[in-house]
Amino acid sequence: MNEPSATPSIAFDPLQETAQSLIKILDRADGGKEFILPALRNFRAKIFFSIAWLMLTAGFVELVFLNAGIVNDLLDKMPAPVRFVVINHTWFYLGIYGLIEFFMTIICLNMWLRSSRIIATTGELRVVTHWLVFKRAAVIPASRIIEIRADNTSSVGADLYYDIVVLTMGEKKSWLATHFPASCKEGSSFTENDLKAFNTGGNRIHAATEIKGQPEANWLVAEMNRALGRRQS
């Protein structure tokens, strides 16, 4: 009897995957590489999060504006002490709801508007992030980079999305790191490199966001390290 053949594994093709995810990788004349990540990528993740934001916003608007008259009528019928307690508790929970709505709005705008341009050359990493007319740039000497890694930050169904995180050493300790140095704790999600970055006053830079799948994210990390002349950590 013939043995059933094993299902062939699908090899990761970086050129095909980056083309599908609209990420451009350019070879530079100086031997480095340039990574361009436009804002309009991963529509499935963006739409999924936007629907969740719209539902939250609709609930907030209905609670605050549409039902305001009904709530006021109910409050008028309550004794003064009860009304005082209800109003204070209502404002407290409404404030929490409002904060969640605010942070969700910031995250949603970041997902739709953020584009990144990363230039890796021997000895230096440049990260330029755009939000339409706003821009933030960081120039990081390779000697100050502790680690470049892919961190899983979100998921949509079975799809996992990763950020490329750059941990750097600081030139001077911050006040927080000086007075409250971090130490390893059992069960903590922070690694020794995270603690090293914090305790030296360094930074944790999200150079690229919303990379779909770990193989592509790890490949991009390896390409950045190679262009920088660093060994893969």
SERO-4910 file (N, C-alpha, C, O; in steps of 0.05 Angstrom, whole numbers):
BEGIN
 pado doro    nc1    nc2    nc3   cac1   cac2   cac3    cc1    cc2    cc3    oc1    oc2    oc3
  Met    A     17    -24      0      0      0      0     18     25      0     37     26     15
  Asn    A     11     44    -17     28     68    -18     23     86      6      0     90     15
  Glu    A     44     97     17     42    116     39     31    142     29     39    151      7
  Pro    A     13    155     44      3    182     35     26    202     35     42    203     54
  Ser    A     27    217     14     49    237     12     43    260     31     21    268     36
  Ala    A     65    271     42     63    293     61     55    318     45     63    322     22
  Thr    A     40    336     59     33    361     46     57    379     43     71    385     63
  Pro    A     64    388     19     88    404     15     85    430     29     64    443     29
  Ser    A    107    439     42    107    464     56    111    487     35    125    484     16
  Ile    A     98    509     40     99    532     22    123    549     31    122    560     53
  Ala    A    142    552     14    166    568     20    159    598     21    142    607      6
  Phe    A    172    612     38    168    641     40    183    655     18    208    652     17
  Asp    A    170    669      1    182    684    -21    182    714    -14    161    727    -16
  Pro    A    204    725     -4    203    753      6    196    773    -16    181    792    -10
  Leu    A    205    769    -40    198    788    -62    168    788    -67    156    809    -71
  Gln    A    156    765    -68    128    763    -73    112    774    -50     92    789    -54
  Glu    A    120    767    -25    105    776     -1    106    807      2     86    819      7
  Thr    A    130    818     -2    132    847      2    117    862    -21    107    884    -16
  Ala    A    117    850    -45    102    863    -67     72    862    -61     58    882    -66
  Gln    A     62    840    -50     34    838    -43     26    857    -20      4    868    -20
  Ser    A     44    861     -2     38    879     21     46    908     15     44    925     33
  Leu    A     54    914    -10     59    941    -20     84    954     -6     85    978     -4
  Ile    A    102    938      4    127    948     16    148    948     -6    153    928    -19
  Lys    A    161    971     -9    182    973    -29    209    972    -15    214    985      6
  Ile    A    228    957    -27    255    956    -17    274    963    -40    275    950    -60
  Leu    A    290    984    -35    307    995    -56    336    991    -47    343    996    -24
  Asp    A    353    983    -66    382    982    -61    394   1009    -67    389   1021    -87
  Arg    A    410   1018    -48    423   1044    -50    451   1042    -62    464   1021    -61
  Ala    A    460   1064    -73    487   1064    -85    509   1061    -64    531   1051    -71
  Asp    A    503   1068    -39    523   1066    -18    523   1038     -5    537   1034     14
  Gly    A    508   1019    -17    508    992     -6    486    987     14    482    964     23
  Gly    A    472   1008     22    450   1005     41    424    998     28    423    993      4
  Lys    A    403    998     43    376    992     33    356   1012     44    359   1023     66
  Glu    A    336   1017     28    314   1035     35    288   1020     35    282   1006     16
  Phe    A    273   1022     57    248   1008     60    226   1029     61    226   1047     78
  Ile    A    207   1027     43    185   1046     41    159   1032     46    151   1013     32
  Leu    A    145   1041     67    119   1028     75     97   1049     73     94   1066     91
  Pro    A     82   1049     52     60   1069     48     38   1066     69     35   1045     81
  Ala    A     22   1086     72      0   1085     91    -22   1066     82    -34   1052     99
  Leu    A    -27   1065     57    -49   1048     47    -41   1019     43    -37   1010     21
  Arg    A    -38   1006     66    -32    977     66    -51    963     85    -64    976    102
  Asn    A    -53    937     82    -68    920    101    -96    931    106   -104    937    129
  Phe    A   -112    934     85   -139    945     88   -157    928    106   -174    939    119
  Arg    A   -152    902    106   -169    885    123   -166    893    153   -186    895    167
  Ala    A   -142    896    162   -137    904    190   -148    932    195   -160    936    216
  Lys    A   -144    950    176   -154    977    180   -184    978    181   -196    992    198
  Ile    A   -197    964    163   -227    964    162   -238    951    187   -258    961    199
  Phe    A   -226    929    196   -235    915    220   -234    934    244   -253    935    260
  Phe    A   -212    948    247   -208    966    270   -227    990    267   -238   1000    287
  Ser    A   -230   1000    243   -248   1023    238   -277   1017    245   -291   1034    256
  Ile    A   -286    992    239   -313    984    246   -317    984    276   -337    993    287
  Ala    A   -296    973    290   -298    973    320   -298   1002    330   -313   1007    350
  Trp    A   -283   1020    318   -283   1048    327   -310   1061    321   -320   1076    338
  Leu    A   -322   1055    298   -348   1067    292   -370   1058    311   -387   1073    319
  Met    A   -369   1032    319   -388   1022    338   -385   1035    365   -405   1042    378
  Leu    A   -360   1038    373   -355   1052    399   -364   1081    398   -375   1091    417
  Thr    A   -358   1094    376   -366   1122    373   -396   1126    372   -407   1144    385
  Ala    A   -410   1107    358   -439   1109    357   -451   1105    385   -470   1119    393
  Gly    A   -440   1087    401   -449   1083    428   -444   1108    445   -461   1115    462
  Phe    A   -421   1120    442   -414   1144    457   -433   1168    450   -443   1181    468
  Val    A   -438   1171    424   -456   1193    415   -484   1188    426   -497   1207    435
  Glu    A   -494   1164    424   -521   1158    434   -523   1162    464   -543   1173    473
  Leu    A   -502   1154    478   -503   1157    507   -502   1186    516   -517   1194    535
  Val    A   -485   1201    503   -481   1229    512   -502   1248    501   -511   1266    516
  Phe    A   -509   1245    476   -526   1265    463   -555   1256    460   -574   1271    467
  Leu    A   -559   1233    448   -586   1225    441   -603   1218    466   -627   1223    466
  Asn    A   -591   1207    487   -606   1200    511   -603   1220    533   -612   1215    556
  Ala    A   -592   1243    527   -587   1263    548   -614   1272    561   -615   1275    585
  Gly    A   -634   1277    544   -660   1286    554   -673   1265    572   -684   1273    593
  Ile    A   -672   1240    565   -684   1219    581   -670   1217    608   -683   1214    629
  Val    A   -644   1218    607   -628   1217    632   -634   1240    650   -638   1237    675
  Asn    A   -637   1264    639   -643   1288    655   -670   1285    668   -674   1293    692
  Asp    A   -690   1274    654   -716   1270    665   -715   1251    688   -729   1255    709
  Leu    A   -700   1229    686   -697   1210    707   -684   1222    732   -691   1217    754
  Leu    A   -664   1238    727   -649   1251    749   -667   1270    764   -665   1272    789
  Asp    A   -684   1285    750   -702   1304    763   -721   1290    782   -730   1303    802
  Lys    A   -728   1265    777   -747   1251    794   -734   1237    818   -747   1227    836
  Met    A   -707   1238    819   -693   1226    841   -689   1245    864   -687   1269    860
  Pro    A   -688   1235    889   -681   1252    912   -653   1263    909   -636   1251    895
  Ala    A   -648   1286    921   -623   1300    917   -599   1283    924   -579   1283    909
  Pro    A   -598   1269    947   -574   1253    953   -569   1231    933   -546   1226    925
  Val    A   -591   1218    923   -588   1197    903   -578   1209    877   -561   1197    863
  Arg    A   -589   1232    870   -581   1245    845   -552   1253    846   -538   1250    826
  Phe    A   -542   1262    869   -514   1269    872   -495   1245    867   -475   1247    853
  Val    A   -503   1222    879   -486   1198    876   -487   1188    847   -466   1181    836
  Val    A   -511   1188    835   -514   1178    807   -498   1196    788   -484   1186    770
  Ile    A   -500   1222    791   -486   1241    773   -456   1237    775   -442   1236    755
  Asn    A   -445   1234    800   -416   1230    803   -407   1204    791   -386   1204    778
  His    A   -422   1183    795   -414   1157    783   -416   1158    753   -400   1146    739
  Thr    A   -437   1172    743   -441   1174    714   -418   1188    701   -408   1179    680
  Trp    A   -409   1211    713   -387   1226    701   -361   1210    702   -345   1212    684
  Phe    A   -358   1194    723   -333   1178    726   -332   1157    703   -311   1155    690
  Tyr    A   -353   1142    700   -353   1121    679   -354   1133    651   -343   1122    632
  Leu    A   -367   1156    648   -368   1169    623   -340   1180    615   -332   1179    592
  Gly    A   -325   1189    636   -298   1197    631   -280   1175    621   -264   1178    603
  Ile    A   -283   1151    633   -268   1127    624   -275   1120    596   -258   1114    579
  Tyr    A   -301   1121    590   -311   1115    563   -298   1135    543   -289   1128    521
  Gly    A   -298   1161    551   -287   1181    534   -257   1177    529   -248   1182    506
  Leu    A   -242   1169    549   -214   1164    546   -209   1141    526   -191   1142    509
  Ile    A   -225   1119    529   -223   1097    511   -228   1106    482   -214   1098    463
  Glu    A   -249   1122    479   -257   1132    453   -234   1149    441   -228   1147    418
  Phe    A   -221   1166    458   -200   1183    449   -176   1167    439   -165   1172    417
  Phe    A   -167   1147    455   -144   1130    447   -151   1113    423   -133   1109    406
  Met    A   -175   1104    421   -183   1088    397   -182   1106    372   -174   1097    351
  Thr    A   -190   1131    375   -189   1150    352   -160   1155    343   -154   1155    319
  Ile    A   -142   1159    363   -114   1163    356   -102   1139    342    -88   1142    322
  Ile    A   -108   1115    352    -98   1090    340   -109   1087    311    -94   1080    293
  Cys    A   -134   1093    308   -147   1090    281   -135   1110    261   -129   1103    239
  Leu    A   -131   1135    270   -118   1155    252    -89   1147    245    -80   1150    223
  Asn    A    -75   1136    265    -47   1127    261    -46   1105    240    -29   1104    223
  Met    A    -65   1086    242    -66   1064    223    -71   1073    194    -59   1063    175
  Trp    A    -88   1093    191    -96   1102    164    -76   1122    152    -72   1122    128
  Leu    A    -63   1138    169    -47   1160    159    -17   1155    159     -2   1169    146
  Arg    A     -8   1136    175     21   1132    179     35   1119    156     26   1098    146
  Ser    A     56   1131    147     74   1119    127    103   1121    137    109   1139    152
  Ser    A    119   1101    130    147   1101    141    167   1098    118    162   1085     98
  Arg    A    190   1109    123    213   1107    105    237   1101    122    245   1118    139
  Ile    A    250   1078    118    272   1070    135    296   1067    117    295   1052     97
  Ile    A    318   1080    124    343   1078    108    364   1066    126    372   1077    147
  Ala    A    374   1042    118    394   1028    133    420   1028    117    421   1016     95
  Thr    A    441   1040    128    467   1040    115    488   1031    136    482   1030    160
  Thr    A    512   1025    127    532   1017    146    537   1038    167    546   1060    160
  Gly    A    531   1032    191    536   1050    213    513   1068    221    515   1083    241
  Glu    A    490   1068    206    469   1087    213    442   1077    204    439   1065    182
  Leu    A    421   1082    220    393   1076    213    377   1102    215    378   1115    236
  Arg    A    364   1108    194    346   1132    194    317   1123    191    310   1108    173
  Val    A    301   1133    208    272   1126    208    256   1152    205    257   1169    222
  Val    A    242   1154    183    225   1178    178    196   1169    177    189   1152    160
  Thr    A    179   1180    194    151   1173    196    134   1197    189    139   1219    199
  His    A    115   1193    171     97   1215    162     68   1209    170     60   1186    170
  Trp    A     54   1230    178     25   1230    181     15   1253    165     11   1275    176
  Leu    A     10   1249    139      3   1271    120     24   1293    121     47   1289    112
  Val    A     18   1316    133     37   1339    133     56   1338    157     75   1353    158
  Phe    A     51   1320    176     68   1318    199     90   1297    195     85   1277    182
  Lys    A    114   1303    206    136   1285    201    153   1283    227    156   1302    242
  Arg    A    163   1259    232    181   1254    254    205   1238    244    201   1217    231
  Ala    A    229   1247    249    253   1234    239    271   1226    262    273   1241    282
  Ala    A    284   1203    259    304   1195    280    328   1183    265    326   1167    247
  Val    A    352   1192    274    377   1182    263    391   1168    285    397   1179    306
  Ile    A    396   1142    280    407   1125    302    433   1113    293    434   1098    273
  Pro    A    455   1119    306    480   1105    300    478   1075    305    466   1067    325
  Ala    A    490   1059    288    488   1030    292    500   1022    318    492   1001    329
  Ser    A    520   1036    327    534   1029    352    516   1032    377    521   1021    398
  Arg    A    494   1047    374    476   1052    396    451   1034    395    433   1035    412
  Ile    A    449   1017    374    426    999    371    431    974    388    450    960    384
  Ile    A    413    969    406    414    945    423    403    921    408    414    900    408
  Glu    A    380    926    395    366    904    382    346    914    362    333    935    367
  Ile    A    342    900    340    320    905    322    305    879    321    316    858    315
  Arg    A    279    880    326    263    856    328    235    860    318    226    883    315
  Ala    A    221    838    313    192    839    305    175    831    329    178    810    340
  Asp    A    157    849    337    139    844    359    110    842    349    101    859    333
  Asn    A     96    821    357     68    817    350     52    838    366     52    838    391
  Thr    A     37    855    352     22    876    365     -8    874    362    -23    885    378
  Ser    A    -17    859    342    -46    857    338    -52    833    320    -34    820    309
  Ser    A    -78    826    319    -87    804    302   -115    809    292   -131    823    305
  Val    A   -120    799    268   -147    800    256   -153    772    247   -143    762    227
  Gly    A   -171    758    262   -176    730    256   -151    714    261   -139    715    283
  Ala    A   -143    699    241   -119    682    243    -94    697    235    -72    687    238
  Asp    A    -97    722    225    -74    737    215    -61    753    238    -75    767    253
  Leu    A    -35    750    241    -20    764    261     -4    787    248      6    784    226
  Tyr    A     -4    810    261     10    833    251     33    841    270     30    840    294
  Tyr    A     55    849    258     79    855    273     89    883    269     86    895    247
  Asp    A    102    894    289    117    919    287    147    913    288    155    895    302
  Ile    A    162    928    273    191    926    275    201    947    295    198    971    291
  Val    A    211    937    317    219    954    340    249    956    342    263    936    340
  Val    A    258    981    345    287    986    348    292    995    377    281   1016    386
  Leu    A    308    980    392    316    988    419    343   1001    418    362    990    407
  Thr    A    345   1025    430    371   1039    429    381   1045    457    366   1046    477
  Met    A    407   1049    459    420   1059    484    419   1089    485    421   1102    464
  Gly    A    415   1100    509    414   1129    511    442   1140    517    460   1126    527
  Glu    A    445   1166    512    471   1179    518    471   1188    547    492   1192    559
  Lys    A    447   1191    559    446   1200    586    421   1188    599    400   1187    586
  Lys    A    423   1179    623    400   1167    637    378   1188    641    384   1211    648
  Ser    A    354   1180    638    331   1198    644    327   1198    674    338   1182    689
  Trp    A    311   1218    683    306   1220    712    293   1194    723    299   1185    745
  Leu    A    274   1184    707    260   1160    715    279   1136    718    278   1121    737
  Ala    A    297   1133    698    316   1110    698    336   1113    721    345   1093    732
  Thr    A    343   1138    728    362   1143    750    350   1136    777    363   1123    793
  His    A    326   1145    781    313   1141    808    298   1115    810    294   1105    833
  Phe    A    288   1104    788    272   1080    789    282   1060    768    267   1055    749
  Pro    A    307   1050    770    317   1031    750    300   1006    749    292    995    770
  Ala    A    295    996    725    279    972    722    296    947    726    319    947    720
  Ser    A    283    926    735    297    901    739    279    879    730    254    882    728
  Cys    A    291    856    724    276    833    714    257    822    735    265    818    758
  Lys    A    232    818    727    212    806    745    200    781    732    196    780    708
  Glu    A    195    762    749    184    737    739    157    742    726    139    754    737
  Gly    A    153    731    702    128    735    687    126    760    671    106    764    657
  Ser    A    146    777    673    145    802    657    150    797    628    164    779    620
  Ser    A    137    813    611    140    810    582    164    825    572    172    823    548
  Phe    A    177    841    589    200    857    581    225    839    582    230    824    601
  Thr    A    242    841    561    266    826    559    289    842    571    286    865    579
  Glu    A    312    829    573    336    842    583    344    866    566    353    887    576
  Asn    A    339    864    539    345    887    522    326    910    526    334    933    524
  Asp    A    301    904    532    282    925    539    291    940    563    291    965    564
  Leu    A    300    926    584    309    938    608    335    954    604    339    975    616
  Lys    A    352    943    587    377    957    581    372    984    567    384   1004    573
  Ala    A    352    984    549    345   1009    535    334   1029    555    341   1053    555
  Phe    A    316   1020    573    304   1038    592    325   1049    612    326   1073    617
  Asn    A    341   1031    623    360   1039    644    383   1056    634    396   1069    650
  Thr    A    387   1057    608    408   1075    597    396   1101    586    410   1118    575
  Gly    A    369   1104    589    356   1127    578    352   1126    548    350   1146    535
  Gly    A    352   1101    537    348   1098    509    319   1099    500    302   1107    516
  Asn    A    314   1092    475    288   1094    464    278   1067    453    294   1048    449
  Arg    A    252   1065    450    239   1042    438    223   1053    414    202   1064    417
  Ile    A    234   1050    390    224   1062    366    209   1041    349    221   1021    342
  His    A    184   1047    343    169   1030    325    175   1040    296    161   1057    286
  Ala    A    195   1028    284    204   1037    258    184   1031    236    179   1047    218
  Ala    A    171   1008    237    151    999    218    129    985    232    133    971    252
  Thr    A    105    989    222     81    977    235     65    961    215     68    964    191
  Glu    A     48    944    226     28    928    211     41    911    189     33    912    166
  Ile    A     62    896    196     74    877    178     58    851    182     56    840    204
  Lys    A     46    841    160     29    817    162     46    792    162     58    785    142
  Gly    A     45    777    184     59    752    185     87    753    195    102    772    189
  Gln    A     95    734    212    122    734    224    144    729    203    165    741    206
  Pro    A    140    711    183    162    708    164    171    733    150    195    739    148
  Glu    A    152    750    141    159    775    128    172    794    147    191    807    140
  Ala    A    161    796    171    172    814    191    201    806    198    218    824    200
  Asn    A    206    781    203    233    772    209    252    776    186    275    783    190
  Trp    A    242    772    162    259    776    138    267    806    136    290    812    130
  Leu    A    248    824    141    254    852    140    274    860    161    292    876    157
  Val    A    272    849    185    291    854    207    319    844    198    339    859    203
  Ala    A    320    821    186    346    810    177    359    828    156    383    832    156
  Glu    A    342    838    138    352    855    117    363    882    128    383    892    119
  Met    A    349    892    148    358    917    160    385    913    175    404    929    172
  Asn    A    387    891    190    412    885    203    435    881    184    457    890    188
  Arg    A    429    867    161    450    863    141    459    889    129    483    893    125
  Ala    A    441    907    123    448    933    111    464    950    131    481    966    123
  Leu    A    458    947    157    472    962    178    500    949    184    516    962    197
  Gly    A    504    925    175    529    911    181    529    899    209    550    896    221
  Arg    A    504    893    219    501    882    245    495    852    243    484    843    223
  Arg    A    503    837    263    496    809    264    467    807    274    458    822    290
  Gln    A    453    787    263    426    782    272    426    773    301    439    753    308
  Ser    A    411    788    319    411    781    347    391    759    352    388    751    375
***
